[in-house]
């Protein structure tokens, strides 16, 4: 019951990678904004 098809696993993995990329991009933008204010 714990076995997950490879297709679903790959989709989850890609979604996770995309989420990390978006999060890193947002953090980078926030750093630029804070550095511009200073």
C-alpha positions as CSV (number, residue, x, y, z in Angstrom):
1,X,0.0,0.0,0.0
2,X,3.0,2.3,0.5
3,X,4.1,1.9,-3.1
4,X,3.6,5.0,-5.3
5,X,3.7,4.9,-9.1
6,X,6.8,6.5,-10.6
7,X,4.6,9.0,-12.6
8,X,3.0,10.4,-9.5
9,X,6.3,10.5,-7.7
10,X,8.0,12.5,-10.5
11,X,5.1,15.0,-10.6
12,X,5.4,15.6,-6.8
13,X,9.2,15.9,-7.1
14,X,8.9,18.5,-9.9
15,X,6.2,20.4,-8.0
16,X,8.6,20.4,-4.9
17,X,11.5,21.7,-7.0
18,X,9.3,24.5,-8.6
19,X,8.1,25.5,-5.1
20,X,11.7,25.8,-3.9
21,X,12.7,27.9,-6.9
22,X,9.7,30.2,-6.4
23,X,10.5,30.5,-2.7
24,X,14.2,31.3,-3.4
25,X,13.2,33.9,-6.0
26,X,10.8,35.6,-3.6
27,X,13.5,35.7,-0.9
28,X,16.0,37.2,-3.4
29,X,13.5,39.9,-4.4
30,X,12.8,40.8,-0.7
31,X,16.6,41.1,-0.1
32,X,16.9,43.5,-3.0
33,X,14.0,45.6,-1.8
34,X,15.4,45.8,1.7
35,X,18.9,46.7,0.4
36,X,17.5,49.4,-1.8
37,X,15.7,51.0,1.1
38,X,18.9,51.1,3.1
